[in-house]
Amino acid sequence: MATQPHCDLRDDPFLSAALAYWERKCGSRPVPTRRDIDATEIAPSLLPFLQLTERNAATGRIRYRLIGTGIVEAYGADLTGKYMDEIYSGERMRYVEANYRTVCESRRPVLVVNRYHSSRPVSLVCHRLLMPLSDDGVAIRQFLTAMRFDFPGDAIEWRGAWFGNSGNFDYAHSFSGVIERQRSLVTSDGGLD
């Protein structure tokens, strides 16, 4: 997994709003609980691009619990209730597991940028912010994820040079990195809009 020492989301208003909300919900704790996440407090423009996933403590399998309509549209199907290993396999699944493991070990959000694996015949790049949730303050079992999609069109850096020619996903040229606290992202009223 490629990493950078510091990721700054200040130039990404969409993901920085999601991070600000997560950080506000942390309060004095390192990680918020699932109960802290309240859809009525989240900007309507962000809700369609959020998803909740959970990790089974015994098996390590990750299941989609809730997927926003914008993500469903980008993927081309609603995966709610399915396990990721029912969708992905091989290198792709190992890459997904590595990113979730990094979130669990660091107890920090992780930014992942890669070509989006989709059932649709369109090239998308996904900027995914995985944010940990813990109900007991210790174990990370659930994740709030915000996604932003770019349509790169025929730009050469997306068509071949950046991702190579490996189809819809090239884990070797993806980016992932732990996000450090960026409290300055929270708006004066604590909101997301």
N, C-alpha and C positions, 0 to 999 in steps of 0.2 A: 504494500500500500504506500503510495507516494504521500509525503507529508511536507508541510511547511511549518516553521516554528510559530508563526503568528498569523491569524486570519482576522481580517477587519471587514465587517459587514456595513460600515458606515456609507459606502457607495451603493448599497443595495437596499432601497427603502422597504421593499417587501419583506425580505428575510430579516432585516434589522428590526422591523416592527414585531415579527414573531419572537425574535430573541429578547427584545425588550419586555414583551409580555411574560415570557418564561422567567426572566430574571426578576421581574416584579413579583411573580408568584413564589419565587424562592424565599423572599423575605430575608430572614437571617439564617435560613437553612441552606445547605449546599444544593438541594434538589427539591422541587415542589412535589406534592402528591397529585395523583389523578383527580382527586376530589377538588383540588384547587383550580382546575381548569374548568372555566365556565363559558360556554359558547355565547351567552348573552353579553359578555364583556369583550368579545372579539369582533373586530371590524367585519362587516358583511363581505367586503372584498377579499378578505383573507380566508374566511371559512371554507370556501370550495377547494382550497389548496392545502388543507390540513388533513392529516390522517393520524389515527391512533393504532399502534401495534403493541403486542404483548409477547413476552418471552416466557416460555414454559420453563420453570426452574429445574424440573427433573430431566427434561429431554433437550433443552436449549432451542427447541423449535420456536420460530417466530410466526405469529398469526396476525393477520389484518383484522382489527376490531371495528374500525370505522374509517371510511374513505370519503373524502369530499367529492362533490360532483365534478369539479374541475380536473381532479386527478383521474376520475373514472373516464371522463371524456378524452383526456390525453392518452390513457392506456388503451381504451376501447372496450373495457369490460369492468364490471364491479367485482373486486376480489374480496370483499368483506366476508370474513369467516374462513377464508382459505389460509393455509400455511404457505410460507414463502418457498419451502422446498417442494411444494406441489406445482410451483410456477417456474422456479429456477433450478439449475443443476450445474455441476462442474465448476469451472473457474468463476462463473457469475455468482453462484451460490456461496462459494468460499469468500469472494470479495464482499458480498452483503454481510455474511457472518463476521468477517473481520471488522467491518465498520461498526456493527452493533456491539461487538466485543470491546472495541475502543471506547464507545460511549459508556459501557458498564464499568470498565476499568478506570477511566479518567473521571467519571461522574460529571462530565462536561458535554455540552453540545458538540457535535461533529458536523462540519460542512463537507458534503460530497458533491462533486461535479463530474458528470459523465454523460455520455449519450444515453438517452432514455430507452429502455427496453419496452417496446409497445407492440400491441397487435395491429396497430395502424400502419399503413405504408407511408409514413412521413418521418422525416429526420428531426428529432427534438434533442436538445441538450437540457438536462435537468440539474438544477441547483437545489440540493436537498439538505435541509438543516434538521438533523436528528437530535432531539432534546430529551434527556432522561427524566423519568418520573419514578418516585419511590413511595410506597405506602407505609413502610416501616422506618423510613429514614436511612436505611442501610442498603438493602437489595434493590437494584434497578430491574424492574420487571415490565414496565410499560414505557412507551416512547411517544412523544408528540412530535410529528414531523411536518415541517412546512416545505412546500415545493414551489419552485418557480421554473417555468419552461421558457426556453429560447428556441426560436425556429431559425436555424442558421442558413437555410436556403442552400445555395450552391457555393458558398464561400469555400475556397480551397482548404483553409485551415480546419474546417469541420468535415469536409468531404473526404479528405485523405491524409493530409499532413499531420493533423493533430491526433486523430483517432486511428490512423492506419487503415487497413483494408480488411478488418476482421468482422464485418457485418454490423449488427446493431449495437454491439457492446465491446469495448476494448478496455479491459480492466487495467492494462499496463499503462495507458495514457490518461487514466482518470486521476482526479485529485481528491484527497480527503485530508482533513486536518482538524485538530481540536480547536474550539473557539474559546478564547480567554474571556473573562468577564469584561463587559463593555457597558457598564452602568450609564455612561453618558448617552446611550441610545434611547433611554426612557424619556418620553415626552414630559413636559411640565405637569400635565394633568394625569400622567400614568396611562394614557390611552394608546390606542394603536392607529388612529386615523390621522 
